[in-house]
Amino acid sequence: MANKILVTRSSLPEFDEYINEIQDIWDSHWMTNMGPKHVELQNQLKQYLMVDNVDLLTNGHMALELSLQALNLQGEVITSPFTFASTTHAIVRNGLKPVFCDIDPDTYCIDVTKIESLITDQTCAIMPIHVYGNICNVEEIQRIATKYGLKVIYDAAHTFGETYNNKGIGSFGDVSCFSFHATKVFNTIEGGAVCYKDEHFGELIRDLKNFGIHGPEDVWNVGANAKMNEFCAAMGICNLRHVEDDIRKREAVVNRYRERLDRVEGLQLNVIQENVKSNYAYFPVVFNPETFGSTRNEVFAALADEGIGARKYFYPITNSMACYHNQFDVNKTPVALRISKRVLTLPLYPDLSLEDVDRICDIILKCKK
Ligand SMILES: *Cc1c(COP(=O)(O)O)cnc(C)c1O
């Protein structure tokens, strides 16, 4: 079999670059607890992401979980089920009730025309997801939130470095949560961050990520442990030097996929949004079996036979996951349900060769009937 291709491949700096970066840790013996690497990466990201405030966390999930806790919410949170398990889990683990809104069939983000009908006197917040790096309708979401006095917490895990109308994507809503997991466009091995405007929120997050400890003899909140350590921050400092280059290489891969798969009957490629600087994080393709002739699962199997790992992402949708059995009616989100059964994200990472992209496209086009 030809060389195996996985759906993604984590970005790493040169070995020596990382070794150089962590030398200071041996000199100081300071390995975690908001050390100098943590401070340095935080400052660099504030600039790169073009936001007022950034706080680093141990992963993207804790960013979501602690944000909901810090906002001291109660009741129902409107969100969409076409996402990673993390978004819904963060709501439920805070003792809040997710209320699922369907998604837009083009951007796969929350369908803003369906939010208002889901608002009750229990609704406290909206938690939309910028799916695949596609930007939600942030203006309309803010209009609704303001009208009903709701908080907005974005799951921005897919949107590292993106801008909308030349504004950092983390500057919308009350809070935006990023993931720096190894599989994301920018990684700190494991890591995450919250971006926000309100200083008081930041103070709470800094306490909550360190057990709620406010001072040596003051524990003010029932916090968790979600501090980014110095080795992860050092990885982030190294990877940030190369992320622009990585995004340009991703763009070349995406352009090749588009050249090969554009205008093939039965395939829906990702939208290109106006006024958005994309990070080319994912290349999702929706297979419409009626017109393409093969199902998503058949294409998935054809690729797997050739050693190519595409991903059914997102499948299953979160409101149909086994842990939520019988709690939600998936037929209330029919678009999310349909897309989840038809979508594949294709391999995409900076060093994926254009020859390999061609090979992947050849296999897909052979499934066309
Ligand atoms: C990756 C991801 C998360 C979770 O981030 P971690 O850093 O892995 O904890 C949450 N939501 C979405 C949409 C993600 O893709």
The ligand as a Tripos MOL2 file, in Angstrom:
@<TRIPOS>MOLECULE
LIG
   15    15     1     0     0
SMALL
NO_CHARGES

@<TRIPOS>ATOM
      1 C1        -10.8730   21.0090   19.6670 C.3       1 LIG1
      2 C2        -12.2110   21.5330   19.9810 C.ar      1 LIG1
      3 C3        -12.6210   21.7740   21.3070 C.ar      1 LIG1
      4 C4        -11.8480   21.3280   22.5210 C.3       1 LIG1
      5 O1        -10.5600   21.8150   22.6050 O.3       1 LIG1
      6 P1         -9.4470   20.9940   23.3930 P.3       1 LIG1
      7 O2         -8.2690   21.9250   23.3730 O.co2     1 LIG1
      8 O3         -9.1970   19.7180   22.6700 O.co2     1 LIG1
      9 O4         -9.9420   20.7670   24.7880 O.co2     1 LIG1
     10 C5        -13.8560   22.3640   21.5010 C.ar      1 LIG1
     11 N1        -14.6700   22.6890   20.4840 N.ar      1 LIG1
     12 C6        -14.3160   22.4530   19.2050 C.ar      1 LIG1
     13 C7        -15.2490   22.8690   18.1020 C.3       1 LIG1
     14 C8        -13.0890   21.8440   18.9130 C.ar      1 LIG1
     15 O5        -12.7680   21.5840   17.6350 O.3       1 LIG1
@<TRIPOS>BOND
     1     1     2 1
     2     2     3 ar
     3     2    14 ar
     4     3     4 1
     5     3    10 ar
     6     4     5 1
     7     5     6 1
     8     6     7 2
     9     6     8 1
    10     6     9 1
    11    10    11 ar
    12    11    12 ar
    13    12    13 1
    14    12    14 ar
    15    14    15 1
@<TRIPOS>SUBSTRUCTURE
     1 LIG1         1 GROUP 0 **** ****
